[in-house]
Amino acid sequence: MSVRTVRADFFSTEDGKLRLSSFGTLGVVYDSSDILYLQTSTDQPNTFDGHWSWRSSTQLGIQASAKFTDEWDAMVQFLIKDRSYNSLNENLFWGLLRWQPSRNFTVRAGRLGLDVYLLSDYRNVGYAYLWERPPTEFYGSLINQNFDGVDLAWRVPLAQGFFQAKAFAGSYSHSFPIFQLDTVSKNTLALSPIFGGKFSYEDEDWQLSLGATYTIFDKNFVGISQLLQGLSAPGLRTVWSNAADYAAQLNKVGKGIGFYSIGAAYNANEWSIQSEFGYLDSGVPEIQSQFSGYFSIGRHIGDITPYLLFSIARPSGESKTVVPPEISGPLQDQLYAATSIAMQEYRINQETISLGARWDFAPNLAAKIQWDHSHVAANSSSLWLNGSREISTPDLDVDLFSLSMNWSF
């Protein structure tokens, strides 16, 4: 069984020029923590009622494609799930026009998936992969899943499979909330430009990937903009000589982040083995550089596949420290506290071991059950929703129990 085979349509014209398909997940999650709650994407609100949630993993995807000529076709994909800010723009995951002048060369333009890892084409299709969810230590650290722009791909036969080289460029804009103490602010993440590429190889048994992307911030978050104004206040330098330096460091505009990954997957002879490693190289102080990776192994026993998954994320280097003002006072003390928080706002230091099983009980239908045990280091919980809304968090162990139904039609 290869879980990468997901093509199914619930409607298709006789000539195949118009296709409609659907995929989705209906799931429930138990989270043992009273502080940290599972977050599957940056735009997700707190969906937990006590320790339980059915909205955190539940989603519906609808995809339509139309073929105009032998060279031209188009596709749209909507991903409907619980978001802090719902709109047509936020729910549109893909929306592209494709030109394929030859069997080897393809150009696409529009809203595209960020293709730098193994699950690029089906990260949101729960039926397409073995686990309850992609390993958050690796996939949760990526800022964006898609972008608006163009990509070019060259694909040729190699050995028993196909080799592909792809390059892409574009921009990204996305709304999400930031929780700080008792306040919630709406922020827009604007990245421009985004560019990168990927080399990949795939045959009946193997899938290999080598990807890279680099992106530049086009604007600051609301909270950072307000902090920069405070750090630039007239006369502040006389009581806090480092204030201007911290303002320059925290200003994200024009600064960039790179992500580099390598991965391999093997699906044959009753075994499903997959692993990816990545490095996030950050030029922004509040987003710390980090290494991440995972290893997964599953054994197909008839229609049931038990599996083991281990994933890890570690920061690169020490967290930023802030020198306090030379002269204490209400304004400078408040700015010092806010700057200290901002300098380590996005820090990930955790590992997770998961045990689970997938049951393919009917065509295009799969049930999954999974237990996760995560150890989250102190003040390094950026992959979680913080129920206390405190920036500082203790060293914690969190258990998740998940059960879901997944489909692709």
Helices and strands as residue ranges (DSSP letters): E 11-12, E 18-31, E 36-38, E 52-53, E 59-67, E 72-81, H 88-91, E 92-99, E 105-113, G 126-128, H 136-139, E 146-158, E 161-180, E 183-202, E 206-217, H 222-231, G 236-238, H 243-250, E 256-268, E 271-282, E 290-299, E 304-315, H 330-342, E 348-362, E 365-381, E 384-386, E 396-408
